[in-house]
């Protein structure tokens, strides 16, 4: 079932893959429990599929569960937990900008999602800096760099956000330390 799900996703047949992905998660949870690596991987795949389908609310929900379970099972510093941090940040950012119009981020909903994405990346970057020191850009995943770049692009479209977005100054300081 998991293999068929993967093939359907590769073919771009997300609507057919989604029920299979949900069933894989359900069955793995029943057989192995929530914290089992195969269950968590199936949940991660489901979150990615939901994001690809544009069901960002569900993607955020699943990715939030994955992050919480990975933190409990593996700890905050495990590489899989760090990937889950970025996956959730990316989903929250996508949800925040989905219907973006000028001035949107001065409203509470999109601004809160943007701030949550920033906080998740700051957490990930703080770990990278503490574990590897300044100039550790080779330790950062390309996907994480893309998420940080997208946040920067959002803020640059509305420069007043740099002051308004809680944690943004921390994020830029972390990035400077990582890339210098």
C-alpha positions, -999 to 999 in steps of 0.1 A, spaced: 0 0 0 29 24 9 46 15 -24 15 22 -45 11 55 -26 46 65 -35 42 56 -71 9 75 -74 26 105 -58 55 103 -83 30 103 -111 14 134 -97 -19 115 -89 -21 131 -54 -59 126 -51 -55 89 -56 -25 87 -33 -40 106 -3 -64 79 9 -36 53 7 -13 76 26 -39 80 53 -45 43 55 -8 36 58 -6 60 87 -36 44 104 -23 9 100 12 18 112 -2 36 142 -23 5 151 6 -20 145 36 0 158 24 30 178 28 67 172 65 70 180 77 42 157 100 55 130 79 38 102 48 55 115 65 89 118 79 85 82 44 77 70 31 108 87 59 129 72 50 116 38 13 123 44 22 159 55 42 164 23 14 150 1 -12 172 18 10 203 12 15 192 -25 -23 190 -28 -27 225 -13 -45 213 18 -22 234 39 -44 234 71 -42 196 72 -5 197 63 2 220 92 -18 197 115 0 165 105 34 182 105 27 196 140 20 161 152 51 148 136 73 174 152 58 168 187 62 130 183 98 133 170 107 156 199 92 131 224 108 100 207 141 114 195 147 146 213 151 182 201 185 178 185 179 147 164 183 153 126 148 140 120 134 164 145 153 193 128 137 182 95 103 182 111 110 218 124 117 229 88 88 210 73 63 226 98 79 261 92 75 257 55 39 246 58 30 275 81 47 299 58 28 285 28 -4 288 46 4 324 56 11 335 21 -15 314 3 -40 342 -3 -15 371 4 -26 406 -5 -7 438 2 -9 445 39 -20 410 49 8 405 74 -3 435 94 -34 413 102 -33 389 131 -38 355 113 -11 356 86 13 375 109 9 348 136 17 321 111 47 340 98 59 345 133 55 308 141 75 298 110 102 323 121 103 308 156 107 273 142 136 283 121 152 302 149 150 270 170 166 250 143 194 276 136 201 280 173 208 243 175 230 243 144 250 272 158 254 255 193 263 222 178 286 233 149 296 270 156 296 300 134 300 294 97 282 261 97 263 266 64 274 232 52 253 217 80 221 234 68 197 215 45 190 232 12 152 230 20 159 250 52 177 276 33 148 278 9 123 283 38 145 311 52 148 327 18 110 326 14 105 343 47 130 370 37 111 375 4 78 379 23 93 405 46 110 424 17 76 427 0 64 445 31 96 460 47 77 473 77 73 436 87 110 434 97 100 454 128 66 438 132 75 401 129 85 387 163 117 368 161 128 382 127 158 400 141 169 367 158 164 349 125 186 373 106 213 372 133 213 334 132 217 335 94 245 360 96 263 338 121 257 306 100 269 321 67 298 341 80 
